[in-house]
Amino acid sequence: MKLKSQEVRALAPEMDPLRMGMGWKAEDLSKPQIIVESTFGDSHPGSAHLLGLVEESVKGINHSGGKGARYFATDICDGMAQGHDGINYSLASRDTICSMIEIHANATTFDAGVFIASCDKAVPAHLMAIGRLKIPSIVVTGGVMDAGPDLLTLEQIGMYSAKCQRGEITEEQLTWYKQHACPSCGACSFMGTASTMQIMAEALGLMLPGTALMPATCEDLKKAAYDAGVQSVKLAQTGLKSTDIVTMKSFENAIMVHAAISGSSNSLLHIPAAAHEFGYELDADYFDRMHRNAHYLLDIRPAGKWPAQYFYYAGGVPRIMEEIKSMLHLDVLTVTGKTLGENLEDLKSSGYYEKCDEYLAKAGRKRTDIIRSFQTPIGDNGTIAVLRGNLAPEGAEVKHSAVPKEMFQAVLKAKPFDCEEEAIAAVLNKTIRPGDAVIIRYEGPKGSGMPEMFYTTEAISSDEELSKSIALITDGRFSGASKGPAIGHVSPEAADGGPIALIEEDDLIEIDIPARILRIVGVRGEKKTADEIDAILDGRRKNWMPKPAKYTSGVLKIFSEHAVSPMKGGYMEKKTGKPGAS
């Protein structure tokens, strides 16, 4: 097969001397050129260790007759961005990293790529870029950090912080928890967005089987990176592109795995965004349909009991897939060049499961403690629901596996806030009472960049009284670690004039998760007919005034002007207009 890099090399005579100027040998110039793209940087534990995996991949490439070229687009950390306006940059960073990778790969031209990332915007950005580039591609994920003492994990810090603010624990106790929650590099050790998206990458067929969400401290991860480098050269030589592998069937497989692991609700932003780059339109309703009657098997935090490092010990993605095999398309291609079904059979004779069993035995657990069988699931109706009604005409999402049963059906009094800071203060000082619905608006993509409402959800879920008697409803999003009665991605968002912008104090809000309903049913605590509510909302809409844009320059101005609805993926889309319009 003729290599694209060699065609471009012939067109750009300066390329050879420039590459030799950074130490390449003459014989390197004609080899398959492989871009090794990573989010390495001193930004957070999920990226700080990735340079080691980059070097292993480069070794694998170079030892297999290719030439690896390292490129970097560092991601940010939602955890470090919490509590200040930094969190508003989080979702925009996904699209920005994707664009930077596109620039890297197309400005020079490569024959294949190895994509190395760990965390919640980085992995989606890489998946989006892979769809956009349409070159042979393989993903390596940076794995998950170890749990701390007594299996302490980072998602518990928000709970402990709220308890400290309420005087339930001391400042000294909180400090101890903070200093021991992250004992190693890797993604946070719970089934948050980072862990979920690592699993999604393998479920899409873009990773070597069994390599997603390994413990970052495990030597197996280095070998996985090396082997990915080797495989990238084979992909370049055979010309097996990412678009040959990832199809609508692949996305359906990923959604079924998502249901089985009780994956992060943020996947409803990231998977549709990746699908869009691959040329498929996949909205949140797709998740709702496929999650119905799906079996939920994974007992990992925050919805479950165990830290995420146990996922690999229990057999990882292959074990999940074995349990839900009847629900999967086994004929899809993967980066091995084989089908998913062939990969699963190969693993049975490779010693993979025996090695996993050894790790699990050292942890003192059985496989079924972590991954239930299909016949004995934790739940049998998926984990995600999309709600609709006059409050969310375009939809809203809820991770119902993390919602107390008491809140599956409820009528609550609205307490609206125009930013998260006001809402969390009301929760912590007990202004919010049982039977309230905390409404946080103007936090969607167009309003503020769509930050997480993490601290508010943690404050609610850590309060035994409130967690079973109120709901949080927002056009923003949640951390993958969030649990409790949280409904997000309400669309249209407030900044677009959606009904959430029209809610007033003590409006009655009906939630019915089984019936997939989210609607306004009353005013000032008094129930009204549907026609009466429509008339009231029409009147409010006439008096509603859009808020001035929060950002008037920079990347958040660009993002807010171009982001589509959260229910479509919250990605940036080029605006269309009259010929000649900018």
C-alpha positions as CSV (number, residue, x, y, z in Angstrom):
1,M,0.0,0.0,0.0
2,K,1.3,3.5,-0.9
3,L,1.8,5.6,2.2
4,K,0.2,9.1,2.2
5,S,3.2,10.5,4.1
6,Q,5.5,9.6,1.2
7,E,3.2,11.4,-1.3
8,V,3.3,14.5,0.8
9,R,7.0,14.2,1.4
10,A,7.5,14.4,-2.4
11,L,5.5,17.6,-2.5
12,A,7.4,19.3,0.4
13,P,11.2,19.2,-0.3
14,E,11.9,20.9,3.0
15,M,10.4,18.1,5.0
16,D,13.4,15.8,4.9
17,P,16.0,18.3,6.1
18,L,13.7,19.7,8.8
19,R,13.1,16.2,10.2
20,M,16.8,15.4,10.0
21,G,17.4,18.6,11.9
22,M,15.6,17.1,15.0
23,G,17.7,13.9,14.9
24,W,15.9,11.7,12.3
25,K,18.1,9.4,10.2
26,A,17.9,9.3,6.5
27,E,16.4,5.8,6.6
28,D,13.6,7.0,8.9
29,L,12.2,9.3,6.3
30,S,10.7,6.5,4.1
31,K,9.2,4.5,7.0
32,P,5.5,4.6,7.9
33,Q,5.0,7.9,9.8
34,I,3.0,7.5,13.0
35,I,1.7,10.4,15.0
36,V,1.7,9.7,18.8
37,E,-0.7,12.2,20.2
38,S,-1.2,12.6,23.9
39,T,-2.5,14.9,26.6
40,F,0.7,14.6,28.7
41,G,1.4,17.5,31.0
42,D,1.6,18.5,34.6
43,S,-2.1,19.3,34.6
44,H,-3.4,16.5,36.8
45,P,-2.8,12.8,37.7
46,G,-4.5,11.5,34.6
47,S,-2.0,13.1,32.3
48,A,1.2,13.6,34.4
49,H,2.4,10.0,33.7
50,L,1.5,9.7,30.0
51,L,4.9,10.6,28.7
52,G,6.1,7.1,29.8
53,L,3.3,5.5,27.8
54,V,4.2,7.8,24.8
55,E,7.8,6.5,24.9
56,E,6.6,2.9,25.1
57,S,4.4,3.4,22.0
58,V,7.2,5.1,20.2
59,K,9.5,2.1,21.0
60,G,6.9,-0.2,19.6
61,I,6.5,1.8,16.4
62,N,10.2,2.2,15.9
63,H,11.0,-1.5,16.6
64,S,8.3,-2.5,14.0
65,G,9.7,-0.5,11.1
66,G,7.8,2.7,11.6
67,K,8.8,6.2,12.8
68,G,6.9,7.7,15.7
69,A,6.4,11.5,16.1
70,R,5.3,12.8,19.5
71,Y,2.7,15.6,19.7
72,F,1.0,17.0,22.8
73,A,-2.2,18.9,23.5
74,T,-2.6,18.9,27.3
75,D,-6.0,18.7,28.9
76,I,-7.3,20.4,32.0
77,C,-8.7,18.9,35.2
78,D,-12.4,19.4,36.2
79,G,-11.4,18.7,39.8
80,M,-8.9,21.5,39.9
81,A,-11.3,23.8,38.0
82,Q,-14.1,23.3,40.5
83,G,-15.3,26.2,42.6
84,H,-14.3,29.0,40.2
85,D,-14.8,30.0,36.6
86,G,-12.2,27.6,35.4
87,I,-14.8,24.9,35.2
88,N,-16.6,26.9,32.5
89,Y,-13.6,26.0,30.2
90,S,-14.0,22.3,30.6
91,L,-16.4,21.3,27.9
92,A,-14.9,23.9,25.5
93,S,-11.5,22.2,26.0
94,R,-12.8,19.0,24.5
95,D,-13.6,20.6,21.2
96,T,-10.4,22.7,21.3
97,I,-8.1,19.7,21.9
98,C,-9.9,17.9,19.0
99,S,-9.2,20.8,16.7
100,M,-5.5,20.9,17.8
101,I,-5.1,17.2,17.0
102,E,-6.7,17.8,13.6
103,I,-4.1,20.6,13.0
104,H,-1.2,18.4,14.2
105,A,-2.2,15.5,12.0
106,N,-3.1,17.3,8.8
107,A,-0.4,20.0,8.7
108,T,2.3,17.3,8.2
109,T,0.3,14.1,7.2
110,F,0.8,10.8,8.9
111,D,0.0,7.2,8.0
112,A,-1.6,6.2,11.3
113,G,-1.9,7.5,14.8
114,V,-1.6,6.3,18.4
115,F,-3.8,8.4,20.7
116,I,-3.0,8.4,24.4
117,A,-5.3,10.0,27.0
118,S,-6.9,9.3,30.4
119,C,-9.5,11.8,31.4
120,D,-13.0,13.1,30.9
121,K,-12.5,15.6,28.1
122,A,-9.2,14.2,26.8
123,V,-10.5,10.8,25.7
124,P,-13.7,12.2,24.1
125,A,-11.5,14.8,22.3
126,H,-9.3,12.0,20.9
127,L,-12.3,10.0,19.8
128,M,-13.7,13.0,18.1
129,A,-10.4,13.7,16.4
130,I,-10.1,10.1,15.2
131,G,-13.5,10.4,13.6
132,R,-12.4,13.7,12.0
133,L,-9.0,12.5,10.7
134,K,-10.2,9.1,9.2
135,I,-6.7,7.6,9.4
136,P,-5.7,4.2,10.9
137,S,-5.9,4.9,14.6
138,I,-5.4,3.1,17.9
139,V,-6.2,4.4,21.4
140,V,-4.1,3.8,24.6
141,T,-5.7,5.0,27.8
142,G,-3.7,6.0,30.9
143,G,-5.6,3.8,33.3
144,V,-6.9,4.5,36.8
145,M,-5.3,5.6,40.0
146,D,-5.1,3.4,43.1
147,A,-7.6,3.9,45.9
148,G,-6.2,5.5,49.1
149,P,-6.3,4.1,52.7
150,D,-9.5,2.2,53.5
151,L,-10.3,2.4,49.8
152,L,-10.7,6.2,49.9
153,T,-11.4,7.7,46.5
154,L,-11.6,11.3,45.2
155,E,-15.4,11.5,44.6
156,Q,-15.8,11.2,48.4
157,I,-14.0,14.6,49.0
158,G,-17.0,16.6,47.9
159,M,-19.1,14.8,50.5
160,Y,-16.5,15.3,53.2
161,S,-16.2,19.0,52.3
162,A,-19.9,19.5,52.6
163,K,-19.9,17.7,56.0
164,C,-17.1,20.0,57.2
165,Q,-19.0,23.1,56.1
166,R,-22.0,21.9,58.1
167,G,-19.7,21.2,61.1
168,E,-20.2,17.4,61.0
169,I,-16.4,16.7,60.7
170,T,-13.4,18.8,61.6
171,E,-11.1,20.7,59.3
172,E,-8.3,18.3,60.3
173,Q,-10.3,15.3,59.2
174,L,-11.1,16.9,55.9
175,T,-7.4,17.8,55.4
176,W,-6.4,14.1,56.0
177,Y,-9.0,12.9,53.4
178,K,-7.7,15.4,50.9
179,Q,-4.1,14.4,51.4
180,H,-4.7,10.7,50.9
181,A,-7.4,10.5,48.2
182,C,-5.1,10.4,45.2
183,P,-2.1,8.1,46.0
184,S,-1.0,7.6,42.4
185,C,-1.3,8.9,38.8
186,G,-4.2,7.8,36.6
187,A,-7.9,8.8,36.2
188,C,-9.9,9.1,39.4
189,S,-10.8,5.7,40.9
190,F,-14.5,5.6,40.4
191,M,-16.8,5.2,37.4
192,G,-16.8,8.8,36.5
193,T,-16.6,10.3,33.1
194,A,-12.9,9.5,32.7
195,S,-13.2,5.8,33.5
196,T,-16.4,5.6,31.5
197,M,-14.8,7.1,28.4
198,Q,-11.8,4.9,28.6
199,I,-14.2,1.9,28.5
200,M,-16.1,3.5,25.7
201,A,-12.9,3.7,23.6
202,E,-12.4,-0.1,23.9
203,A,-16.1,-0.8,23.4
204,L,-15.9,1.1,20.1
205,G,-13.2,-1.3,18.9
206,L,-10.3,1.3,19.0
207,M,-8.2,-0.3,21.7
208,L,-6.4,-3.6,22.0
209,P,-8.8,-6.0,23.9
210,G,-8.6,-5.8,27.6
211,T,-6.5,-2.7,27.9
212,A,-9.0,-0.1,29.0
213,L,-9.0,1.2,32.6
214,M,-5.9,-0.7,33.8
215,P,-4.5,0.4,37.1
216,A,-1.9,3.1,36.1
217,T,0.6,1.5,38.5
218,C,0.3,-1.9,36.7
219,E,3.2,-3.0,34.4
220,D,0.6,-4.4,32.0
221,L,-0.2,-0.8,31.0
222,K,3.3,-0.2,29.6
223,K,3.1,-3.4,27.6
224,A,-0.3,-2.3,26.3
225,A,1.2,1.0,25.1
226,Y,4.2,-0.8,23.4
227,D,1.8,-3.3,21.7
228,A,-0.4,-0.4,20.5
229,G,2.7,1.1,18.8
230,V,3.4,-2.2,17.1
231,Q,-0.2,-2.5,15.9
232,S,-0.3,1.1,14.6
233,V,2.4,0.2,12.1
234,K,0.4,-2.8,10.9
235,L,-2.7,-0.6,10.6
236,A,-0.7,1.9,8.5
237,Q,0.6,-0.9,6.2
238,T,-2.8,-2.5,5.7
239,G,-4.7,0.8,5.5
240,L,-7.4,-0.2,8.0
241,K,-8.9,3.2,8.9
242,S,-10.8,4.3,11.9
243,T,-13.9,4.7,9.8
244,D,-13.6,1.0,8.6
245,I,-13.8,0.0,12.3
246,V,-16.3,2.4,13.9
247,T,-19.8,2.1,12.6
248,M,-23.3,2.6,14.0
249,K,-23.1,-1.0,15.2
250,S,-19.9,0.0,17.2
251,F,-21.8,2.9,18.9
252,E,-24.7,0.6,19.7
253,N,-22.2,-1.8,21.4
254,A,-20.7,1.1,23.3
255,I,-24.1,2.2,24.6
256,M,-24.9,-1.4,25.8
257,V,-21.6,-1.5,27.6
258,H,-22.4,2.0,29.0
259,A,-25.7,0.6,30.5
260,A,-23.9,-2.4,31.9
261,I,-21.3,-0.3,33.8
262,S,-23.7,2.5,34.9
263,G,-21.5,4.9,33.0
264,S,-21.3,8.6,33.5
265,S,-24.2,10.8,32.3
266,N,-21.6,13.0,30.5
267,S,-21.3,10.2,28.0
268,L,-24.6,11.6,26.6
269,L,-22.5,14.6,25.6
270,H,-19.4,12.8,24.4
271,I,-20.6,9.7,22.5
272,P,-23.0,11.7,20.3
273,A,-20.2,14.3,19.7
274,A,-17.8,11.4,18.6
275,A,-20.5,9.9,16.5
276,H,-21.0,13.2,14.8
277,E,-17.4,13.3,13.7
278,F,-17.7,9.8,12.3
279,G,-20.7,10.9,10.3
280,Y,-23.5,9.4,12.5
281,E,-26.2,11.4,14.2
282,L,-26.8,9.8,17.6
283,D,-28.7,11.8,20.2
284,A,-29.6,11.2,23.9
285,D,-32.9,9.5,22.9
286,Y,-30.7,6.7,21.4
287,F,-29.3,6.1,24.9
288,D,-32.8,6.0,26.4
289,R,-34.1,3.5,24.0
290,M,-31.1,1.2,24.3
291,H,-30.9,1.5,28.1
292,R,-34.5,0.3,28.5
293,N,-34.4,-3.3,29.8
294,A,-30.6,-3.3,29.6
295,H,-28.8,-5.2,32.4
296,Y,-26.6,-3.1,34.8
297,L,-23.8,-5.3,36.2
298,L,-20.9,-3.3,37.6
299,D,-20.6,-2.6,41.4
300,I,-18.1,0.3,41.1
301,R,-18.4,3.7,42.8
302,P,-20.1,6.2,42.8
303,A,-23.3,4.1,42.2
304,G,-21.6,1.0,43.6
305,K,-19.3,-0.2,46.3
306,W,-15.7,-0.7,45.0
307,P,-13.0,1.5,43.5
308,A,-12.4,1.5,39.8
309,Q,-9.1,-0.3,39.9
310,Y,-11.0,-3.5,40.6
311,F,-12.6,-3.3,37.2
312,Y,-9.5,-4.6,35.4
313,Y,-9.0,-7.2,38.1
314,A,-12.5,-8.6,37.4
315,G,-11.8,-8.9,33.7
316,G,-12.5,-5.4,32.4
317,V,-14.4,-4.7,29.2
318,P,-14.0,-8.2,27.8
319,R,-15.8,-9.7,30.9
320,I,-18.6,-7.1,30.6
321,M,-18.9,-8.0,27.0
322,E,-19.0,-11.7,27.7
323,E,-21.9,-11.2,30.1
324,I,-23.9,-9.1,27.7
325,K,-22.7,-10.9,24.5
326,S,-26.3,-11.6,23.4
327,M,-26.9,-7.9,23.2
328,L,-23.8,-7.0,21.1
329,H,-22.9,-6.9,17.4
330,L,-20.1,-9.5,17.4
331,D,-19.3,-9.0,13.7
332,V,-17.9,-5.4,14.0
333,L,-14.2,-4.9,13.1
334,T,-11.6,-3.8,15.7
335,V,-8.1,-2.5,15.6
336,T,-6.7,-6.0,15.8
337,G,-8.1,-6.5,12.3
338,K,-10.4,-9.2,13.7
339,T,-14.0,-9.0,14.7
340,L,-15.2,-8.4,18.3
341,G,-16.4,-12.0,18.5
342,E,-13.0,-13.3,17.4
343,N,-11.2,-11.1,20.0
344,L,-13.4,-12.4,22.8
345,E,-12.6,-16.0,21.8
346,D,-8.9,-15.3,21.5
347,L,-8.8,-13.9,25.1
348,K,-10.1,-17.1,26.5
349,S,-7.0,-19.0,25.4
350,S,-4.5,-16.2,25.9
351,G,-4.2,-16.3,29.7
352,Y,-5.9,-12.9,30.1
353,Y,-8.6,-14.0,32.5
354,E,-6.2,-16.1,34.6
355,K,-4.0,-13.1,35.0
356,C,-7.0,-11.0,36.1
357,D,-8.0,-13.7,38.6
358,E,-4.6,-13.4,40.2
359,Y,-4.9,-9.7,40.7
360,L,-8.4,-10.1,42.1
361,A,-7.3,-12.8,44.5
362,K,-4.7,-10.4,45.9
363,A,-7.4,-7.9,46.5
364,G,-9.4,-10.5,48.4
365,R,-12.5,-10.3,46.1
366,K,-14.4,-12.6,43.7
367,R,-15.2,-11.6,40.2
368,T,-18.9,-11.5,40.9
369,D,-18.3,-9.0,43.7
370,I,-17.4,-6.6,41.0
371,I,-19.1,-7.7,37.8
372,R,-22.4,-9.5,38.3
373,S,-23.6,-12.2,35.9
374,F,-26.2,-11.3,33.3
375,Q,-28.6,-13.5,35.1
376,T,-28.1,-11.7,38.5
377,P,-27.8,-8.0,37.6
378,I,-27.9,-5.1,40.0
379,G,-30.6,-3.6,37.8
380,D,-32.4,-4.7,34.6
381,N,-33.7,-1.4,33.2
382,G,-30.4,0.4,32.2
383,T,-29.1,3.4,34.1
384,I,-30.0,6.5,32.0
385,A,-33.4,8.0,31.2
386,V,-34.3,11.0,29.0
387,L,-37.2,13.0,30.4
388,R,-39.5,15.4,28.5
389,G,-42.3,17.8,29.1
390,N,-43.1,21.5,29.1
391,L,-39.9,22.1,31.2
392,A,-37.7,20.2,28.8
393,P,-39.3,20.1,25.3
394,E,-36.0,18.9,23.8
395,G,-35.2,16.6,26.7
396,A,-33.2,16.3,29.9
397,E,-31.2,13.4,31.3
398,V,-31.1,11.6,34.6
399,K,-28.9,8.7,35.8
400,H,-31.7,6.9,37.5
401,S,-29.4,4.2,38.9
402,A,-28.1,6.8,41.3
403,V,-31.5,8.3,42.2
404,P,-33.2,7.3,45.5
405,K,-36.4,5.4,44.8
406,E,-38.4,8.0,46.7
407,M,-37.6,10.6,44.0
408,F,-38.6,8.5,41.0
409,Q,-42.0,10.1,41.1
410,A,-42.5,13.5,42.9
411,V,-44.1,16.9,42.7
412,L,-41.8,19.6,44.1
413,K,-41.7,23.3,44.7
414,A,-39.3,25.2,42.5
415,K,-36.4,27.2,44.0
416,P,-34.7,28.9,41.0
417,F,-31.2,30.2,40.9
418,D,-29.3,31.8,38.1
419,C,-25.9,30.3,39.0
420,E,-24.5,27.4,41.0
421,E,-22.9,29.6,43.7
422,E,-26.3,30.8,44.9
423,A,-27.8,27.3,44.9
424,I,-25.1,25.6,46.9
425,A,-25.2,28.4,49.5
426,A,-28.9,27.8,49.9
427,V,-28.4,24.0,50.3
428,L,-25.7,24.4,52.9
429,N,-27.4,27.0,55.0
430,K,-30.7,24.9,55.0
431,T,-32.7,27.4,53.0
432,I,-33.6,24.5,50.8
433,R,-36.2,22.2,52.5
434,P,-37.7,18.8,51.8
435,G,-40.1,19.0,48.9
436,D,-38.1,21.6,47.0
437,A,-36.7,21.4,43.5
438,V,-33.4,23.3,43.2
439,I,-33.3,24.9,39.7
440,I,-29.9,26.0,38.5
441,R,-30.1,27.8,35.1
442,Y,-27.9,29.8,32.7
443,E,-25.3,27.1,33.1
444,G,-25.7,25.4,29.7
445,P,-23.2,25.6,26.8
446,K,-24.5,29.0,25.6
447,G,-25.0,30.4,29.1
448,S,-21.6,29.7,30.7
449,G,-19.9,26.9,28.9
450,M,-21.8,24.1,30.7
451,P,-19.9,23.5,33.9
452,E,-20.4,20.7,36.4
453,M,-22.8,21.2,39.3
454,F,-20.6,18.9,41.3
455,Y,-20.5,20.7,44.7
456,T,-24.2,21.2,44.8
457,T,-24.9,17.5,44.0
458,E,-22.4,16.5,46.7
459,A,-24.0,18.8,49.2
460,I,-27.4,17.4,48.5
461,S,-26.4,13.7,48.4
462,S,-24.4,14.0,51.7
463,D,-27.5,15.3,53.5
464,E,-29.6,12.3,54.4
465,E,-32.8,14.4,54.7
466,L,-32.4,16.3,51.4
467,S,-31.1,13.5,49.3
468,K,-34.4,11.6,49.5
469,S,-36.7,14.6,49.4
470,I,-35.5,17.1,46.8
471,A,-34.2,17.2,43.3
472,L,-31.6,19.3,41.4
473,I,-32.7,20.3,37.9
474,T,-30.3,22.2,35.6
475,D,-29.3,23.1,32.1
476,G,-25.7,22.5,33.2
477,R,-24.1,19.1,33.6
478,F,-22.9,16.9,36.4
479,S,-19.6,15.3,37.4
480,G,-19.4,11.7,36.5
481,A,-19.0,11.1,40.2
482,S,-22.4,12.7,41.0
483,K,-25.1,10.7,42.6
484,G,-28.5,11.5,44.0
485,P,-31.6,13.2,42.5
486,A,-29.9,15.1,39.7
487,I,-31.5,16.0,36.4
488,G,-29.3,17.8,33.9
489,H,-28.8,18.9,30.3
490,V,-32.3,20.5,30.3
491,S,-32.9,21.7,26.8
492,P,-33.5,24.2,25.4
493,E,-31.2,25.9,27.9
494,A,-32.1,29.1,29.7
495,A,-29.8,31.2,27.6
496,D,-31.8,30.1,24.5
497,G,-35.0,31.1,26.2
498,G,-35.9,27.5,27.2
499,P,-38.8,27.1,29.7
500,I,-36.2,26.6,32.5
501,A,-35.6,30.4,32.2
502,L,-39.3,31.0,32.9
503,I,-39.6,29.1,36.2
504,E,-40.6,31.2,39.2
505,E,-40.5,30.6,42.9
506,D,-42.9,27.8,44.1
507,D,-43.9,26.6,40.6
508,L,-44.8,23.0,40.9
509,I,-42.4,20.6,39.1
510,E,-43.5,17.0,38.3
511,I,-40.8,14.3,38.0
512,D,-41.8,10.9,36.8
513,I,-38.8,8.8,35.8
514,P,-40.7,5.6,34.8
515,A,-42.9,7.7,32.5
516,R,-40.0,9.9,31.3
517,I,-41.8,13.1,32.3
518,L,-40.4,16.5,33.5
519,R,-42.9,19.3,33.5
520,I,-44.4,22.3,35.2
521,V,-47.8,21.5,36.7
522,G,-48.6,24.4,39.0
523,V,-47.9,28.0,40.0
524,R,-47.3,29.3,43.5
525,G,-47.9,25.9,45.0
526,E,-51.3,25.4,43.2
527,K,-51.8,22.9,40.5
528,K,-53.1,24.0,37.1
529,T,-54.3,22.4,33.9
530,A,-51.9,21.9,31.0
531,D,-53.6,24.6,29.0
532,E,-53.4,27.0,32.0
533,I,-49.7,26.3,32.3
534,D,-49.1,26.9,28.6
535,A,-50.9,30.3,28.9
536,I,-48.9,31.2,31.9
537,L,-45.6,30.3,30.2
538,D,-46.6,32.2,27.1
539,G,-47.1,35.3,29.3
540,R,-43.8,34.9,31.0
541,R,-42.0,34.4,27.7
542,K,-43.2,37.8,26.5
543,N,-41.6,39.5,29.5
544,W,-38.4,37.4,29.4
545,M,-35.2,39.3,28.5
546,P,-32.1,37.4,27.5
547,K,-29.1,37.9,29.8
548,P,-26.1,39.6,28.4
549,A,-23.5,37.2,27.1
550,K,-21.2,36.1,29.9
551,Y,-18.2,36.0,27.7
552,T,-17.5,38.6,25.1
553,S,-14.1,37.4,23.9
554,G,-11.9,34.3,23.8
555,V,-12.6,30.7,23.4
556,L,-15.7,30.7,25.6
557,K,-17.3,33.4,23.4
558,I,-16.6,31.1,20.4
559,F,-17.9,28.0,22.1
560,S,-21.1,29.7,23.4
561,E,-21.9,31.0,20.0
562,H,-21.4,27.7,18.2
563,A,-22.4,24.9,20.7
564,V,-25.4,22.8,19.8
565,S,-27.9,21.5,22.4
566,P,-26.6,19.3,25.2
567,M,-29.1,16.7,24.0
568,K,-27.2,16.5,20.7
569,G,-23.7,16.4,22.2
570,G,-22.8,20.1,23.1
571,Y,-20.2,20.2,20.3
572,M,-19.4,23.2,18.3
573,E,-21.0,23.4,14.9
574,K,-20.3,25.9,12.1
575,K,-23.1,28.3,11.8
576,T,-24.7,28.6,8.4
577,G,-26.0,31.8,6.9
578,K,-26.3,33.8,3.7
579,P,-23.5,33.5,1.2
580,G,-20.7,35.8,2.2
581,A,-21.8,35.9,5.8
582,S,-19.1,35.2,8.4
